[in-house]
Each structure stands twice: as C-alpha cells, then as structure tokens.
Amino acid sequence: MSLADRLIDVRPLRSSRAFRELWIGSLLSGSGWLIVSVAVLLQVWQLTRNPVRTGAIGLATAVPLLLFTFGGGRWRMRWTDAA
C-alpha cells in the first residue's frame, strides 16, 4: 500500500456518480470564486494604484463572509438544538 493510498480514500469518487459530480462541481465553483476574487482585486489595483482601496475591497468581501459564516453556524446550532 502506497502513501497516497493511505492518505486519500478515493473509493467514494469511484463508486458514486452523484458524489463525484458534487465533488467536481464544488471544485469548479470554488476555483471560479477564487479567480473572481483575484480579478476584482487586480482590477481595483490597476485602476487606482492605491493599496488602501485595494485592501478595502478585500475587507469588504472578507468581513461579511466571516461574520455570516460564524453567525449562520450559531443560528443553525440553535435551530437544531431546539428541534
């Protein structure tokens, strides 16, 4: 058994078409989101050449992502505990 076989279990990808499609779709979606994020920051930098404005765009996307992620997790925990 090789090291890769011990670290990564690819049996679900081989046995379940639905899981494979979900995994590939998630990979493509995440890659697209990262490409768009970098493209927006690059465009702001090229238009303004201002690191403060470029950083502000980064914060404007990161702060809501973090707040809603943690807030949504707390809300979901309360929702499932009440049931």
N, CA, C and O atoms as a CHARMM CRD file, in Angstrom:
* protein
*
  332
    1    1 MET  N      0.85200  -1.17000   0.00000 PROA 1      0.00000
    2    1 MET  CA     0.00000   0.00000   0.00000 PROA 1      0.00000
    3    1 MET  C      0.90000   1.23600   0.00000 PROA 1      0.00000
    4    1 MET  O      1.78200   1.37200   0.84800 PROA 1      0.00000
    5    2 SER  N      0.67200   2.11700  -0.94200 PROA 2      0.00000
    6    2 SER  CA     1.49000   3.32100  -1.05300 PROA 2      0.00000
    7    2 SER  C      1.01000   4.39100  -0.06500 PROA 2      0.00000
    8    2 SER  O     -0.05300   4.27000   0.54300 PROA 2      0.00000
    9    3 LEU  N      1.81500   5.42300   0.07100 PROA 3      0.00000
   10    3 LEU  CA     1.47700   6.52100   0.97600 PROA 3      0.00000
   11    3 LEU  C      0.20700   7.23300   0.52300 PROA 3      0.00000
   12    3 LEU  O     -0.62400   7.60400   1.35200 PROA 3      0.00000
   13    4 ALA  N      0.05000   7.42800  -0.78700 PROA 4      0.00000
   14    4 ALA  CA    -1.14400   8.10000  -1.30500 PROA 4      0.00000
   15    4 ALA  C     -2.40000   7.29600  -1.00800 PROA 4      0.00000
   16    4 ALA  O     -3.44900   7.87500  -0.72700 PROA 4      0.00000
   17    5 ASP  N     -2.31100   5.97400  -1.06500 PROA 5      0.00000
   18    5 ASP  CA    -3.47100   5.14100  -0.75500 PROA 5      0.00000
   19    5 ASP  C     -3.87200   5.25300   0.70800 PROA 5      0.00000
   20    5 ASP  O     -5.05000   5.13500   1.04700 PROA 5      0.00000
   21    6 ARG  N     -2.89700   5.48100   1.56800 PROA 6      0.00000
   22    6 ARG  CA    -3.19500   5.61600   2.99200 PROA 6      0.00000
   23    6 ARG  C     -3.75900   6.99100   3.34000 PROA 6      0.00000
   24    6 ARG  O     -4.52500   7.11500   4.29600 PROA 6      0.00000
   25    7 LEU  N     -3.39800   8.01200   2.59000 PROA 7      0.00000
   26    7 LEU  CA    -3.82200   9.37100   2.91100 PROA 7      0.00000
   27    7 LEU  C     -5.13800   9.76700   2.25600 PROA 7      0.00000
   28    7 LEU  O     -5.92600  10.50700   2.84500 PROA 7      0.00000
   29    8 ILE  N     -5.37800   9.28600   1.05800 PROA 8      0.00000
   30    8 ILE  CA    -6.55700   9.70600   0.30000 PROA 8      0.00000
   31    8 ILE  C     -7.39000   8.47900  -0.05500 PROA 8      0.00000
   32    8 ILE  O     -6.91400   7.55700  -0.71700 PROA 8      0.00000
   33    9 ASP  N     -8.63600   8.48500   0.39600 PROA 9      0.00000
   34    9 ASP  CA    -9.55200   7.40100   0.06400 PROA 9      0.00000
   35    9 ASP  C    -10.41500   7.84800  -1.10900 PROA 9      0.00000
   36    9 ASP  O    -11.31900   8.66500  -0.93200 PROA 9      0.00000
   37   10 VAL  N    -10.15200   7.32800  -2.29400 PROA 10     0.00000
   38   10 VAL  CA   -10.88800   7.73200  -3.48900 PROA 10     0.00000
   39   10 VAL  C    -12.00400   6.76300  -3.83700 PROA 10     0.00000
   40   10 VAL  O    -12.61600   6.89100  -4.89700 PROA 10     0.00000
   41   11 ARG  N    -12.28200   5.80500  -2.98000 PROA 11     0.00000
   42   11 ARG  CA   -13.35100   4.84000  -3.26900 PROA 11     0.00000
   43   11 ARG  C    -14.71400   5.50000  -3.45600 PROA 11     0.00000
   44   11 ARG  O    -15.45200   5.09700  -4.35600 PROA 11     0.00000
   45   12 PRO  N    -15.08900   6.51200  -2.63400 PROA 12     0.00000
   46   12 PRO  CA   -16.39400   7.14400  -2.87600 PROA 12     0.00000
   47   12 PRO  C    -16.47800   7.82000  -4.24200 PROA 12     0.00000
   48   12 PRO  O    -17.54100   7.83100  -4.86300 PROA 12     0.00000
   49   13 LEU  N    -15.37300   8.38000  -4.71000 PROA 13     0.00000
   50   13 LEU  CA   -15.38300   9.02200  -6.02400 PROA 13     0.00000
   51   13 LEU  C    -15.56000   7.99100  -7.13700 PROA 13     0.00000
   52   13 LEU  O    -16.18500   8.27500  -8.15800 PROA 13     0.00000
   53   14 ARG  N    -15.02100   6.82000  -6.94200 PROA 14     0.00000
   54   14 ARG  CA   -15.14400   5.77800  -7.95900 PROA 14     0.00000
   55   14 ARG  C    -16.49600   5.08400  -7.92400 PROA 14     0.00000
   56   14 ARG  O    -17.00500   4.67600  -8.96800 PROA 14     0.00000
   57   15 SER  N    -17.08200   4.94600  -6.74500 PROA 15     0.00000
   58   15 SER  CA   -18.29900   4.15100  -6.63100 PROA 15     0.00000
   59   15 SER  C    -19.58500   4.96000  -6.79500 PROA 15     0.00000
   60   15 SER  O    -20.60500   4.39400  -7.19000 PROA 15     0.00000
   61   16 SER  N    -19.57400   6.24500  -6.51000 PROA 16     0.00000
   62   16 SER  CA   -20.80000   7.03900  -6.53400 PROA 16     0.00000
   63   16 SER  C    -20.69500   8.16100  -7.56400 PROA 16     0.00000
   64   16 SER  O    -19.89400   9.08500  -7.42100 PROA 16     0.00000
   65   17 ARG  N    -21.51100   8.05900  -8.58800 PROA 17     0.00000
   66   17 ARG  CA   -21.50000   9.10400  -9.62000 PROA 17     0.00000
   67   17 ARG  C    -22.00200  10.43300  -9.05700 PROA 17     0.00000
   68   17 ARG  O    -21.45500  11.48700  -9.38300 PROA 17     0.00000
   69   18 ALA  N    -23.02700  10.39500  -8.22200 PROA 18     0.00000
   70   18 ALA  CA   -23.57000  11.63100  -7.65300 PROA 18     0.00000
   71   18 ALA  C    -22.52900  12.33900  -6.78800 PROA 18     0.00000
   72   18 ALA  O    -22.39900  13.56200  -6.84800 PROA 18     0.00000
   73   19 PHE  N    -21.79000  11.57500  -5.98700 PROA 19     0.00000
   74   19 PHE  CA   -20.74800  12.17700  -5.15900 PROA 19     0.00000
   75   19 PHE  C    -19.63500  12.75600  -6.02200 PROA 19     0.00000
   76   19 PHE  O    -19.10800  13.82800  -5.72300 PROA 19     0.00000
   77   20 ARG  N    -19.28000  12.05500  -7.08300 PROA 20     0.00000
   78   20 ARG  CA   -18.23900  12.53000  -7.99600 PROA 20     0.00000
   79   20 ARG  C    -18.66300  13.84000  -8.65000 PROA 20     0.00000
   80   20 ARG  O    -17.85900  14.76700  -8.75300 PROA 20     0.00000
   81   21 GLU  N    -19.91000  13.92800  -9.09000 PROA 21     0.00000
   82   21 GLU  CA   -20.41200  15.16000  -9.70900 PROA 21     0.00000
   83   21 GLU  C    -20.46900  16.29900  -8.69300 PROA 21     0.00000
   84   21 GLU  O    -20.15000  17.44100  -9.02600 PROA 21     0.00000
   85   22 LEU  N    -20.86800  16.00200  -7.46700 PROA 22     0.00000
   86   22 LEU  CA   -20.88900  17.01600  -6.41800 PROA 22     0.00000
   87   22 LEU  C    -19.47600  17.51600  -6.13300 PROA 22     0.00000
   88   22 LEU  O    -19.26000  18.72000  -5.99700 PROA 22     0.00000
   89   23 TRP  N    -18.52600  16.61000  -6.04300 PROA 23     0.00000
   90   23 TRP  CA   -17.14300  16.96700  -5.75600 PROA 23     0.00000
   91   23 TRP  C    -16.54900  17.81700  -6.86700 PROA 23     0.00000
   92   23 TRP  O    -15.89200  18.82100  -6.59000 PROA 23     0.00000
   93   24 ILE  N    -16.76600  17.43600  -8.10900 PROA 24     0.00000
   94   24 ILE  CA   -16.24700  18.19600  -9.25100 PROA 24     0.00000
   95   24 ILE  C    -16.91600  19.56200  -9.33000 PROA 24     0.00000
   96   24 ILE  O    -16.24900  20.56300  -9.59300 PROA 24     0.00000
   97   25 GLY  N    -18.22600  19.61400  -9.10700 PROA 25     0.00000
   98   25 GLY  CA   -18.93300  20.88700  -9.12900 PROA 25     0.00000
   99   25 GLY  C    -18.45100  21.82700  -8.03700 PROA 25     0.00000
  100   25 GLY  O    -18.29400  23.02600  -8.26900 PROA 25     0.00000
  101   26 SER  N    -18.21700  21.29100  -6.85200 PROA 26     0.00000
  102   26 SER  CA   -17.70400  22.11300  -5.75600 PROA 26     0.00000
  103   26 SER  C    -16.29700  22.61700  -6.05800 PROA 26     0.00000
  104   26 SER  O    -15.95900  23.75700  -5.74200 PROA 26     0.00000
  105   27 LEU  N    -15.48800  21.77300  -6.66300 PROA 27     0.00000
  106   27 LEU  CA   -14.13500  22.17500  -7.03000 PROA 27     0.00000
  107   27 LEU  C    -14.17100  23.29800  -8.07000 PROA 27     0.00000
  108   27 LEU  O    -13.43000  24.27400  -7.94700 PROA 27     0.00000
  109   28 LEU  N    -15.00900  23.17300  -9.07500 PROA 28     0.00000
  110   28 LEU  CA   -15.11500  24.21400 -10.09900 PROA 28     0.00000
  111   28 LEU  C    -15.68300  25.51500  -9.52900 PROA 28     0.00000
  112   28 LEU  O    -15.21800  26.60400  -9.86600 PROA 28     0.00000
  113   29 SER  N    -16.67400  25.39400  -8.67900 PROA 29     0.00000
  114   29 SER  CA   -17.27400  26.58600  -8.07000 PROA 29     0.00000
  115   29 SER  C    -16.27200  27.32100  -7.19700 PROA 29     0.00000
  116   29 SER  O    -16.15400  28.54300  -7.27900 PROA 29     0.00000
  117   30 GLY  N    -15.55400  26.58900  -6.36700 PROA 30     0.00000
  118   30 GLY  CA   -14.55000  27.21000  -5.51400 PROA 30     0.00000
  119   30 GLY  C    -13.43500  27.85200  -6.32200 PROA 30     0.00000
  120   30 GLY  O    -12.96500  28.93700  -5.98100 PROA 30     0.00000
  121   31 SER  N    -13.01100  27.19000  -7.38600 PROA 31     0.00000
  122   31 SER  CA   -11.96700  27.75800  -8.24600 PROA 31     0.00000
  123   31 SER  C    -12.45100  29.03000  -8.91800 PROA 31     0.00000
  124   31 SER  O    -11.70600  30.00700  -9.00500 PROA 31     0.00000
  125   32 GLY  N    -13.67300  29.03100  -9.38900 PROA 32     0.00000
  126   32 GLY  CA   -14.23600  30.22800 -10.01100 PROA 32     0.00000
  127   32 GLY  C    -14.33600  31.37800  -9.04400 PROA 32     0.00000
  128   32 GLY  O    -14.06000  32.52200  -9.40500 PROA 32     0.00000
  129   33 TRP  N    -14.73300  31.08800  -7.80400 PROA 33     0.00000
  130   33 TRP  CA   -14.83500  32.14200  -6.79600 PROA 33     0.00000
  131   33 TRP  C    -13.47000  32.75200  -6.51500 PROA 33     0.00000
  132   33 TRP  O    -13.35300  33.96900  -6.37900 PROA 33     0.00000
  133   34 LEU  N    -12.44500  31.92500  -6.42700 PROA 34     0.00000
  134   34 LEU  CA   -11.09400  32.44300  -6.18400 PROA 34     0.00000
  135   34 LEU  C    -10.58900  33.28100  -7.35200 PROA 34     0.00000
  136   34 LEU  O     -9.95700  34.31600  -7.14500 PROA 34     0.00000
  137   35 ILE  N    -10.86300  32.84200  -8.57000 PROA 35     0.00000
  138   35 ILE  CA   -10.43100  33.59000  -9.75100 PROA 35     0.00000
  139   35 ILE  C    -11.10900  34.95900  -9.78500 PROA 35     0.00000
  140   35 ILE  O    -10.46100  35.96600 -10.06700 PROA 35     0.00000
  141   36 VAL  N    -12.39500  34.99800  -9.50100 PROA 36     0.00000
  142   36 VAL  CA   -13.12100  36.27100  -9.49400 PROA 36     0.00000
  143   36 VAL  C    -12.58700  37.18900  -8.40000 PROA 36     0.00000
  144   36 VAL  O    -12.43700  38.39000  -8.62300 PROA 36     0.00000
  145   37 SER  N    -12.29900  36.64300  -7.23000 PROA 37     0.00000
  146   37 SER  CA   -11.77000  37.46600  -6.14200 PROA 37     0.00000
  147   37 SER  C    -10.44300  38.11300  -6.52500 PROA 37     0.00000
  148   37 SER  O    -10.23400  39.30200  -6.28600 PROA 37     0.00000
  149   38 VAL  N     -9.55800  37.33700  -7.11200 PROA 38     0.00000
  150   38 VAL  CA    -8.26500  37.87800  -7.53100 PROA 38     0.00000
  151   38 VAL  C     -8.44900  38.88600  -8.66100 PROA 38     0.00000
  152   38 VAL  O     -7.77200  39.91400  -8.68800 PROA 38     0.00000
  153   39 ALA  N     -9.35400  38.60500  -9.58900 PROA 39     0.00000
  154   39 ALA  CA    -9.57300  39.51900 -10.71100 PROA 39     0.00000
  155   39 ALA  C    -10.10600  40.86600 -10.24100 PROA 39     0.00000
  156   39 ALA  O     -9.69500  41.90400 -10.76000 PROA 39     0.00000
  157   40 VAL  N    -11.00900  40.86700  -9.27100 PROA 40     0.00000
  158   40 VAL  CA   -11.55000  42.13000  -8.75600 PROA 40     0.00000
  159   40 VAL  C    -10.45600  42.94100  -8.06600 PROA 40     0.00000
  160   40 VAL  O    -10.33700  44.14700  -8.28200 PROA 40     0.00000
  161   41 LEU  N     -9.65900  42.27200  -7.23500 PROA 41     0.00000
  162   41 LEU  CA    -8.57600  42.98900  -6.56200 PROA 41     0.00000
  163   41 LEU  C     -7.55700  43.51300  -7.56700 PROA 41     0.00000
  164   41 LEU  O     -7.06100  44.63000  -7.41500 PROA 41     0.00000
  165   42 LEU  N     -7.24200  42.73700  -8.57500 PROA 42     0.00000
  166   42 LEU  CA    -6.30300  43.18200  -9.60200 PROA 42     0.00000
  167   42 LEU  C     -6.85000  44.37500 -10.37800 PROA 42     0.00000
  168   42 LEU  O     -6.11000  45.31000 -10.68500 PROA 42     0.00000
  169   43 GLN  N     -8.12900  44.34500 -10.69300 PROA 43     0.00000
  170   43 GLN  CA    -8.72700  45.45800 -11.42900 PROA 43     0.00000
  171   43 GLN  C     -8.72600  46.73600 -10.59200 PROA 43     0.00000
  172   43 GLN  O     -8.42000  47.81200 -11.10700 PROA 43     0.00000
  173   44 VAL  N     -9.06200  46.63000  -9.32000 PROA 44     0.00000
  174   44 VAL  CA    -9.03500  47.81100  -8.45500 PROA 44     0.00000
  175   44 VAL  C     -7.61600  48.35100  -8.35900 PROA 44     0.00000
  176   44 VAL  O     -7.41100  49.56500  -8.39400 PROA 44     0.00000
  177   45 TRP  N     -6.63200  47.45900  -8.24000 PROA 45     0.00000
  178   45 TRP  CA    -5.24500  47.90600  -8.16800 PROA 45     0.00000
  179   45 TRP  C     -4.82100  48.61200  -9.45600 PROA 45     0.00000
  180   45 TRP  O     -4.16500  49.65200  -9.40500 PROA 45     0.00000
  181   46 GLN  N     -5.19200  48.05400 -10.60500 PROA 46     0.00000
  182   46 GLN  CA    -4.80000  48.65800 -11.87300 PROA 46     0.00000
  183   46 GLN  C     -5.48600  50.00300 -12.10100 PROA 46     0.00000
  184   46 GLN  O     -4.89700  50.90200 -12.70200 PROA 46     0.00000
  185   47 LEU  N     -6.70900  50.14900 -11.63300 PROA 47     0.00000
  186   47 LEU  CA    -7.42300  51.40800 -11.81700 PROA 47     0.00000
  187   47 LEU  C     -6.95500  52.49900 -10.85800 PROA 47     0.00000
  188   47 LEU  O     -6.89900  53.67000 -11.23400 PROA 47     0.00000
  189   48 THR  N     -6.62100  52.13000  -9.63500 PROA 48     0.00000
  190   48 THR  CA    -6.32700  53.14200  -8.62800 PROA 48     0.00000
  191   48 THR  C     -4.86300  53.21800  -8.21600 PROA 48     0.00000
  192   48 THR  O     -4.39300  54.28300  -7.81500 PROA 48     0.00000
  193   49 ARG  N     -4.14000  52.12000  -8.30500 PROA 49     0.00000
  194   49 ARG  CA    -2.75800  52.02600  -7.79100 PROA 49     0.00000
  195   49 ARG  C     -2.69700  52.47000  -6.32700 PROA 49     0.00000
  196   49 ARG  O     -1.70700  53.05200  -5.88400 PROA 49     0.00000
  197   50 ASN  N     -3.75500  52.18900  -5.59700 PROA 50     0.00000
  198   50 ASN  CA    -3.86400  52.59700  -4.20400 PROA 50     0.00000
  199   50 ASN  C     -4.03000  51.34800  -3.33300 PROA 50     0.00000
  200   50 ASN  O     -5.04600  50.66100  -3.43800 PROA 50     0.00000
  201   51 PRO  N     -3.05400  51.04500  -2.48100 PROA 51     0.00000
  202   51 PRO  CA    -3.16300  49.84000  -1.66100 PROA 51     0.00000
  203   51 PRO  C     -4.28900  49.91400  -0.62700 PROA 51     0.00000
  204   51 PRO  O     -4.82500  48.88200  -0.22400 PROA 51     0.00000
  205   52 VAL  N     -4.64700  51.11400  -0.19900 PROA 52     0.00000
  206   52 VAL  CA    -5.73000  51.24500   0.78100 PROA 52     0.00000
  207   52 VAL  C     -7.05900  50.85800   0.15200 PROA 52     0.00000
  208   52 VAL  O     -7.84200  50.12600   0.75800 PROA 52     0.00000
  209   53 ARG  N     -7.31800  51.33700  -1.04100 PROA 53     0.00000
  210   53 ARG  CA    -8.57300  50.98000  -1.71700 PROA 53     0.00000
  211   53 ARG  C     -8.61800  49.49700  -2.07600 PROA 53     0.00000
  212   53 ARG  O     -9.66500  48.85800  -1.97400 PROA 53     0.00000
  213   54 THR  N     -7.49300  48.96400  -2.49000 PROA 54     0.00000
  214   54 THR  CA    -7.45000  47.54100  -2.79800 PROA 54     0.00000
  215   54 THR  C     -7.69300  46.72300  -1.53400 PROA 54     0.00000
  216   54 THR  O     -8.42700  45.73500  -1.56500 PROA 54     0.00000
  217   55 GLY  N     -7.08500  47.12500  -0.43200 PROA 55     0.00000
  218   55 GLY  CA    -7.31600  46.44500   0.83500 PROA 55     0.00000
  219   55 GLY  C     -8.74400  46.58300   1.31500 PROA 55     0.00000
  220   55 GLY  O     -9.29300  45.66000   1.91700 PROA 55     0.00000
  221   56 ALA  N     -9.35100  47.73600   1.05300 PROA 56     0.00000
  222   56 ALA  CA   -10.74800  47.94200   1.45100 PROA 56     0.00000
  223   56 ALA  C    -11.67600  46.98500   0.71900 PROA 56     0.00000
  224   56 ALA  O    -12.64400  46.49200   1.30000 PROA 56     0.00000
  225   57 ILE  N    -11.38900  46.72000  -0.55200 PROA 57     0.00000
  226   57 ILE  CA   -12.19300  45.74500  -1.29200 PROA 57     0.00000
  227   57 ILE  C    -12.02300  44.35700  -0.67800 PROA 57     0.00000
  228   57 ILE  O    -12.99000  43.60900  -0.53200 PROA 57     0.00000
  229   58 GLY  N    -10.79600  44.02700  -0.32500 PROA 58     0.00000
  230   58 GLY  CA   -10.54900  42.74100   0.32800 PROA 58     0.00000
  231   58 GLY  C    -11.30000  42.61800   1.64100 PROA 58     0.00000
  232   58 GLY  O    -11.89100  41.57600   1.92300 PROA 58     0.00000
  233   59 LEU  N    -11.28200  43.67600   2.44700 PROA 59     0.00000
  234   59 LEU  CA   -12.02500  43.66300   3.71100 PROA 59     0.00000
  235   59 LEU  C    -13.53200  43.61500   3.48400 PROA 59     0.00000
  236   59 LEU  O    -14.26000  42.94300   4.21400 PROA 59     0.00000
  237   60 ALA  N    -13.99000  44.33600   2.46200 PROA 60     0.00000
  238   60 ALA  CA   -15.42600  44.36800   2.18300 PROA 60     0.00000
  239   60 ALA  C    -15.94800  42.99500   1.77700 PROA 60     0.00000
  240   60 ALA  O    -17.13500  42.71500   1.95000 PROA 60     0.00000
  241   61 THR  N    -15.10400  42.15300   1.25300 PROA 61     0.00000
  242   61 THR  CA   -15.54000  40.79700   0.91100 PROA 61     0.00000
  243   61 THR  C    -15.26900  39.80700   2.03800 PROA 61     0.00000
  244   61 THR  O    -16.02800  38.85300   2.20800 PROA 61     0.00000
  245   62 ALA  N    -14.20700  40.01100   2.80800 PROA 62     0.00000
  246   62 ALA  CA   -13.83300  39.05100   3.84600 PROA 62     0.00000
  247   62 ALA  C    -14.67100  39.19200   5.11300 PROA 62     0.00000
  248   62 ALA  O    -15.06400  38.19000   5.71000 PROA 62     0.00000
  249   63 VAL  N    -14.94500  40.41900   5.52300 PROA 63     0.00000
  250   63 VAL  CA   -15.65500  40.62400   6.79000 PROA 63     0.00000
  251   63 VAL  C    -17.07000  40.02700   6.75800 PROA 63     0.00000
  252   63 VAL  O    -17.41800  39.28500   7.67500 PROA 63     0.00000
  253   64 PRO  N    -17.89100  40.31400   5.75400 PROA 64     0.00000
  254   64 PRO  CA   -19.21600  39.67600   5.74100 PROA 64     0.00000
  255   64 PRO  C    -19.13800  38.15600   5.63400 PROA 64     0.00000
  256   64 PRO  O    -19.95100  37.44500   6.22500 PROA 64     0.00000
  257   65 LEU  N    -18.16900  37.66500   4.88900 PROA 65     0.00000
  258   65 LEU  CA   -18.00500  36.21600   4.77000 PROA 65     0.00000
  259   65 LEU  C    -17.75900  35.59900   6.14200 PROA 65     0.00000
  260   65 LEU  O    -18.38400  34.59700   6.48900 PROA 65     0.00000
  261   66 LEU  N    -16.86500  36.18000   6.91800 PROA 66     0.00000
  262   66 LEU  CA   -16.58200  35.65200   8.24800 PROA 66     0.00000
  263   66 LEU  C    -17.75900  35.82500   9.19700 PROA 66     0.00000
  264   66 LEU  O    -18.11300  34.89800   9.92600 PROA 66     0.00000
  265   67 LEU  N    -18.36700  37.01500   9.19000 PROA 67     0.00000
  266   67 LEU  CA   -19.48200  37.26100  10.11100 PROA 67     0.00000
  267   67 LEU  C    -20.66400  36.34900   9.82200 PROA 67     0.00000
  268   67 LEU  O    -21.23600  35.76600  10.74300 PROA 67     0.00000
  269   68 PHE  N    -21.03000  36.22300   8.56700 PROA 68     0.00000
  270   68 PHE  CA   -22.18700  35.39700   8.23600 PROA 68     0.00000
  271   68 PHE  C    -21.88300  33.91100   8.38800 PROA 68     0.00000
  272   68 PHE  O    -22.78600  33.12200   8.66500 PROA 68     0.00000
  273   69 THR  N    -20.63200  33.52600   8.21200 PROA 69     0.00000
  274   69 THR  CA   -20.27600  32.12800   8.42000 PROA 69     0.00000
  275   69 THR  C    -20.43600  31.75200   9.87800 PROA 69     0.00000
  276   69 THR  O    -21.08400  30.75600  10.20100 PROA 69     0.00000
  277   70 PHE  N    -19.84300  32.55200  10.76900 PROA 70     0.00000
  278   70 PHE  CA   -19.94600  32.24700  12.18700 PROA 70     0.00000
  279   70 PHE  C    -21.36900  32.45200  12.70000 PROA 70     0.00000
  280   70 PHE  O    -21.86400  31.65100  13.49200 PROA 70     0.00000
  281   71 GLY  N    -22.02200  33.51100  12.25600 PROA 71     0.00000
  282   71 GLY  CA   -23.40100  33.75600  12.67600 PROA 71     0.00000
  283   71 GLY  C    -24.35000  32.68100  12.18300 PROA 71     0.00000
  284   71 GLY  O    -25.24400  32.25000  12.91200 PROA 71     0.00000
  285   72 GLY  N    -24.15900  32.25300  10.95700 PROA 72     0.00000
  286   72 GLY  CA   -25.00200  31.18600  10.41600 PROA 72     0.00000
  287   72 GLY  C    -24.79200  29.87300  11.13700 PROA 72     0.00000
  288   72 GLY  O    -25.73400  29.10600  11.33900 PROA 72     0.00000
  289   73 GLY  N    -23.55200  29.61400  11.52500 PROA 73     0.00000
  290   73 GLY  CA   -23.26800  28.40400  12.28900 PROA 73     0.00000
  291   73 GLY  C    -23.93300  28.43000  13.65400 PROA 73     0.00000
  292   73 GLY  O    -24.47500  27.42200  14.10800 PROA 73     0.00000
  293   74 ARG  N    -23.88900  29.58100  14.30300 PROA 74     0.00000
  294   74 ARG  CA   -24.54700  29.70700  15.61000 PROA 74     0.00000
  295   74 ARG  C    -26.06000  29.57000  15.46300 PROA 74     0.00000
  296   74 ARG  O    -26.71000  28.91400  16.27800 PROA 74     0.00000
  297   75 TRP  N    -26.61800  30.18800  14.42700 PROA 75     0.00000
  298   75 TRP  CA   -28.06200  30.11000  14.21200 PROA 75     0.00000
  299   75 TRP  C    -28.47500  28.67900  13.92400 PROA 75     0.00000
  300   75 TRP  O    -29.50000  28.21200  14.42100 PROA 75     0.00000
  301   76 ARG  N    -27.69100  27.98800  13.13300 PROA 76     0.00000
  302   76 ARG  CA   -28.01000  26.59300  12.80000 PROA 76     0.00000
  303   76 ARG  C    -27.93900  25.70900  14.04300 PROA 76     0.00000
  304   76 ARG  O    -28.76900  24.81600  14.21700 PROA 76     0.00000
  305   77 MET  N    -26.95700  25.95100  14.90200 PROA 77     0.00000
  306   77 MET  CA   -26.84100  25.15800  16.12300 PROA 77     0.00000
  307   77 MET  C    -28.04900  25.38300  17.02100 PROA 77     0.00000
  308   77 MET  O    -28.56200  24.43400  17.61300 PROA 77     0.00000
  309   78 ARG  N    -28.51000  26.62200  17.13000 PROA 78     0.00000
  310   78 ARG  CA   -29.69500  26.90000  17.94400 PROA 78     0.00000
  311   78 ARG  C    -30.92500  26.25900  17.32000 PROA 78     0.00000
  312   78 ARG  O    -31.78400  25.74000  18.03200 PROA 78     0.00000
  313   79 TRP  N    -31.01300  26.29100  15.99800 PROA 79     0.00000
  314   79 TRP  CA   -32.15900  25.72900  15.30000 PROA 79     0.00000
  315   79 TRP  C    -32.22600  24.22200  15.50900 PROA 79     0.00000
  316   79 TRP  O    -33.30100  23.68300  15.77200 PROA 79     0.00000
  317   80 THR  N    -31.09200  23.53500  15.39400 PROA 80     0.00000
  318   80 THR  CA   -31.09300  22.08600  15.52200 PROA 80     0.00000
  319   80 THR  C    -31.21900  21.65400  16.98900 PROA 80     0.00000
  320   80 THR  O    -31.75100  20.57700  17.25800 PROA 80     0.00000
  321   81 ASP  N    -30.74200  22.47100  17.94800 PROA 81     0.00000
  322   81 ASP  CA   -30.88600  22.11500  19.35100 PROA 81     0.00000
  323   81 ASP  C    -32.32600  22.25400  19.80200 PROA 81     0.00000
  324   81 ASP  O    -32.76000  21.52300  20.69200 PROA 81     0.00000
  325   82 ALA  N    -33.08100  23.17400  19.21100 PROA 82     0.00000
  326   82 ALA  CA   -34.47000  23.38800  19.61100 PROA 82     0.00000
  327   82 ALA  C    -35.37500  22.26000  19.12700 PROA 82     0.00000
  328   82 ALA  O    -36.42500  22.01000  19.72000 PROA 82     0.00000
  329   83 ALA  N    -34.98200  21.58600  18.06700 PROA 83     0.00000
  330   83 ALA  CA   -35.84000  20.53800  17.48600 PROA 83     0.00000
  331   83 ALA  C    -35.79100  19.25500  18.27200 PROA 83     0.00000
  332   83 ALA  O    -36.45500  18.28400  17.91100 PROA 83     0.00000
